[in-house]
Amino acid sequence: LYRATGKFPRDTQILSILNSMIHRGNMIQEIATGEGKGIITALQASYLWFTGQTVDVTTSNQSLASRDLE
């Protein structure tokens, strides 16, 4: 992630991913504005894809989708 984007996940972001790996199944986590939901989503999608699952990431904000796709 750092090589591709120049960003590295913070501790709270890593904990969120580890929590979802440990507690399988459906889980809802509340993440405040500015806490890096995009990085968490990218890490989670990568993990799910790596484990052989199909991943679809959606958003309702076209400008954010275009930015994150780049």
ZATIFI-821389 format. One record per atom (N, C-alpha, C, O, CB): x, y, z. Coordinates in pm, whole numbers, plus 50000, padded with zeros to 5 digits. Glycine has a CB too. Layout:
<rs>
XYZ
...
</rs>
This chain:
<rs>
500834988150000
500005000050000
500875012550000
500595022149928
499065000050121
501935012450080
502805024250086
503495026649952
503625038049907
503855022550196
503935015749888
504615017049760
503685022749653
504115030949572
505145003549716
502425018649653
501485022949551
500915036849576
500705044549482
500365013149541
500645040249702
499945052749732
500755062649814
500405074449820
498685049649804
501825058049876
502575066849965
501935068250102
502375076250183
502725080349903
500895060350127
500185060750256
500395047650329
500535037050267
498655063450235
500435048350461
500565036350543
499475036750648
499255047250709
501985035450608
498795025650672
497685025750769
498135028650911
499195024250955
496965012550765
497295036150982
497565039051123
497155027151208
496535017751159
496805051851168
497505027751335
497215016651427
495725013351431
495355001551429
497695020151567
494875023551438
493435021051448
492905014451321
491975006351327
492685033951474
493485017751208
493065011551082
493494996851078
492724988251034
493655019250962
494684994051122
495164980151126
494334971951224
493994960451196
496664979751166
493994977851338
493164970851436
491784967451379
491244956851408
493004979151561
491244976251299
489944973751238
490004961551146
489104953151148
489484986051159
491054960551067
491224949050976
491454936251056
490864925851026
492394951450878
492304936851157
492564925051240
491284920351310
491034908351321
493654928051344
490484929851357
489224926451422
488294918951328
487644909251368
488544939251473
488234923351203
487364916451107
487924902851068
487164893851032
487174925050982
489244901051073
489834888151043
489584878151155
489354866251130
491344889751019
489614882751278
489434873951394
487964870151411
487654858451436
489944880851521
487074879951398
485634877651419
484964876451283
484494886251226
484994889251501
484914864351232
484334861751100
482834864751102
482204864951207
484584847051056
482284866850984
480854869450973
480594884150946
481504891850915
480124865051100
479364887850956
478974901750931
479254910251054
478934906551167
477484902750893
479864921751030
480194930751140
480054945151092
480424948450980
481644927951194
479534953551177
479424967751146
480344975151241
480304973151362
477944972851158
481174983851184
482064991951266
481815006651233
481705010351116
483554988151243
481735014751335
481555029051314
482915035651311
483715033951402
480655035351424
483165043151204
484455049651187
484195064451164
483445068251074
485265043351068
484815072651245
484585087151238
485165093151110
486025087251046
485195094051361
484675104851076
485175112150961
486655115350981
487075119751088
484365125150939
487435113050877
488855116050882
489715104850939
490915106650959
489075128250962
489105093350964
489855082151022
490405072650916
491035062650951
488985074451118
490195075550789
490795067550683
489985055450641
490505044350630
492115063050727
488705057850616
487845046750573
488305041250439
488155029250413
486385051450563
488865049650354
489335045050223
490465034950235
490475024950163
489805056850140
491395037350325
492505027950345
491995015050406
492425004150367
493595034150434
491075016150502
490505004150563
489754995950458
489874983750455
489555008050679
488995002650373
488254995750268
489204988750171
488954977350132
487365005450193
490284995450133
491254989450042
491914977250104
492084967050038
492314999750002
492294978250230
492914966850299
491934955250314
492294943750293
493434971150435
490704958450351
489694947950368
489384941150236
489284928850230
488414953850429
489234948950130
488954943149998
490124934449951
489914923849894
488684954349895
491334938849976
492524930949939
492554917850015
492844907349957
493804938849965
492274918550144
492264906350226
491194896550178
491464884650162
492024909950374
489984901550154
488904892750109
489214886649973
488954874849950
487574900450102
489784894549881
490144889449750
491224878749763
491174868449696
490634900749658
492204881149849
493304871649870
492794858349924
493364847849894
494334877549966
491714858650004
491174846250058
490194839549961
489564829649997
490474849050190
490074844849839
489264838449736
487844843149726
487044837049655
489264824149758
487494853749795
486124858849791
485984869349682
486964875649642
485714864649927
484764871149634
484474881549536
484244894549611
483564894849713
483234877849448
484814905449560
484744918249629
484174928849535
484654930549423
486134922549681
483154935849581
482604947549513
482604959049613
482054957849722
481144944649458
483234970049576
483264981949661
482444992649592
482694995949476
484744986849687
481454998149663
480585008249604
480615021049686
480975021049804
479155003049594
480235031949621
480125044849688
479065052949616
478775050649499
481495052349689
478495062349685
477495071149624
478095084449582
477395092949526
476335073549720
479375086349607
480025099049576
480925097249454
481985090949465
480835104249698
480525102749339
481255100849214
482665106849220
483605100749169
480495107149100
482835118349282
484165124649287
485125116349373
486295115049338
484065139049341
484655110949483
485515102449566
485845089449494
486965084449505
484855099549701
484875083949422
485125071549349
486185073749242
487085065449227
483825066349284
486095084749169
487095087749066
488475089949127
489475085049075
486685100148987
488525097149238
489795099749306
490435086749354
491625084549334
489595109249423
489645078249418
490185065949475
490545055749369
491425047449391
489205059949572
489865056149254
490195047049145
491575049949091
492315040749053
489155048049034
491925062749086
493265066549038
494315062249137
495505064549116
493355081749015
</rs>
